Amino acid sequence: MDPYQSIKISLLAEEDRPREKLLLKGKSALSDAELIAILIGSGTKSLSAVDLSRHMLSKVNFNLADLARMSVKDLQQFKGIGEAKAISIVSALELGRRRKLQEPVRKPRIDSSQKAYDFMKEDLLDEIVENFWVIYLNRNNNVIKKQLISKGGANATVADPKLIFKYALEVMASSMILVHNHPSGNLRPSDQDRSLTKRLTSIGKNLEVTVMDHVIFTDSGYFSFADEGLM
């Protein structure tokens, strides 16, 4: 008897069929052989698609990287793998390679005023007019996004609370850090800065989006409301 002989996928229990298993248990529940079996669709008279896939993998020591190096012609050497099936396998593995190249860079974690200041340098250093930015964070204090809220004159800019929290809700932020610059280099918060911080903090409590800090940025240093106990 062929050592790879097995019953057809169509005769297996429903939860053991690759496609059905993926739907019932999710993609992570499938083995490499089962995923390849979905790509090729069918096996041979003596081998199910899963067993044919397992046989192929055994020839490369179950190393997907080695399988990815095989050409369409290489794959066609396996009985039951024609040109169409070989192309499907090559295409899928190439997509996996490209996805790996496009893996997103892990977002920075901001858990201090210094990190917030450093994070905003590329946007605010040498800026000659006031800008108001918000850094939106997840529960682990990793950056979800930074958003320019407004850009104003040399002495002031408008920060609309509705716009600030609209972005927060859109990205499901757990917290935020307010950042605006003083082109004059003055680190002292104005009465307007204090009032706005208090108002946004209050709104954030109602919406369960914590305002962690308000950082006043200058080219030579910064002022942190949180560090000064003003939050």
N, C-alpha and C positions, 0 to 999 in steps of 0.2 A: 504493500500500500504506500502511496505517496506520503512522505512524512509531513507534508504541509496540507494534506487533505482535511477538509472540514466541511460542515454543512453551509449552505448558502445563507447570506445575511437575511434574506426574506423569510427564512425558517427560524431565525433566532427569536428569543423573547423580545418584545418590543423595546424594553429598557436597555437591551444589549445592542441594538442597531445604532450605528454611529450617528446618523441624522436625528433619529428619535432621541438618542441619549443626549445629544447636544441641546435639543429643545427642552428636554425634561430636567437635565442636570446642569446645563451650562457648558460652555466651551472648555473650561479648565478641567472638567471631569474626563475629557477624552485623552487617550494616549496619542503619541505621535503617529502610531500605525492607524489608529481610528481616524485621525484628521486627514491623513493621506488617502485613506479608503474613501472618504467623502469626495476627495478630488477626483479619484479615478472612477468612482461610481460602481464598477463591477470587477470581478476577478476572472477566474477561469473555471472550467468545468470541475476541476479538482480543488481549487482554492477560492475561498471567499475574498472579497476585496480587502478585508482586514488582514487575513493571513498572507495575501500577496504583498501587502504593504509591509507587514512584519518581516517577510522573507527579504524584501529589498533592503530594509533597514539593517538586517543582520549582516548583509554583505559590506556595510560601511561601519560595522561595530556600533550601530544605533546612534551614529554621530550625524546630526542634521547638517552640520557645516560641510562634512565630506559629501553628503548627498547633494548639497547645493552646488558642489563643484562638478557634478556630472552633467554632461550635455544631453540633448534630446536623443542623440544616437546611442549614448551610453545607457540611458534608461530603457531604450527599446530592446536591449539585450535580454531583459527579463521577459519571460514568456507571459503574455497577457497585457503587456504594456506596449500599445501602439503609439503612433506619432501624436495623436490627439491627447492621450493620457500623459505622455511624456511632456508635452508642451504645458499642460495644466500644472504639473508638478514643478517644472522649471519656473513658470510664471509666479506661482504661489511663493516659492522660496526667494525669488527676486524681490517680490513685494515685501517680504519679511526683512530682507537685507536693507531695502530703501527705508522702511519704517524705522529700523534701528538707527540709521544715519540721521533721521529727523527727530529723534527722541528729544523732547523739550528739556532745556536746561532747568535744573531745579531752582525754584524761586528762592531768593534770599530770605533769611529769617531775621526779622527786626524786633529785638526785645530791649532796645535801649535808645536813648536820645542820640547818642553818638552814631549808632548804626543808621538811624533815620537821617541824620545830617550827612553822613558819608554817601548814603544811597541817593540823595538829592543833589549832590554836587554837580553831576553832569548836566543837570537841567537849570540850576540856579547860580552857579559860579559865574561871576562877571556879568550877571544880568543887571541891566540899568533901569528896569521898571519893575514894579511889584507884580509878583505872580502868586496865585494861591493854588496849592496842590493838595491832594488828599492821597495818602497811601492806604489802600484797602488790604486788610489782612484776614487770613482764615483763623481757625481756632488754635493753630500751632504757631501763630504769629508769622507765618510765611506770607510773602507778598502775593496777592491775587493780581493786583494791577495798581498803577499810579495814574492819577487822573488830574489834568490841568482843569481847574474850575473856572478861573478867570485870570485875565492879564490886564493890568491897569496902568496908572501913571507912575510918576516917580515917588509918590507919597502914599498912595492908597490903591486898593482894588476891591471889587465887590465879591463877596462869597455868599451865594444864594443857598440857604439851607435846604430848600426843596431839591435843588440840583445835586447837592452833596449826598443826600440820602437816597435820591433816585438811583444814583450809581451804586450806592452801597447795597440796595435791595436787588438790583439787577445781577450783581456778582455774588450775592448771598454772603456778604462780608460779616464776620463776627466782630470785628473792631476796625478802627481807623486811626491814623495819625494825621493831624492837620499840619501843613507846612506852608509858611509864606516867608518871603524874603523882605529885608529892609535894605534897599540899595544904598541908603545913606551910611550904613554900617552901624547904626544905632541898635543896640541889643534890647533896649527897654521896651516892653509891650505897652501899647497905647491903651487908653480906656476902651476904645473900640475893639481892640484885640481881646481884652479881658471879657467884655460883654458878649462878643461873638462866641468865645470859647465856652462860656457858661451856658449860653443858649443852645449850642450844638450838643454839649454834654447832656443837657436835660432832654433834648429830643432823642438822643441816642439811647438813653435809659428806657424811654417809652417804646422804642423800636427794637430793643435788645441788640443794639449795635454800639459797643463801647467806644467812646472817644478816649483813646489811651494817652494822647499827648498833643500838644500844640507847640511846634518848634518854629522859632523865629530864626531865619537863616541869614547870615551875613558872610562875606568872603573870608573874614578873619575869625569866625566863631559862631556860636549859636546860643539861644536862650530856650530852655525847656520848661514849659508850664509844669510838667509832671515832676521834674527834678526839684523845682522850687516849691512843690506842695500846693500848686494853684489849681489842680484839677478837682 
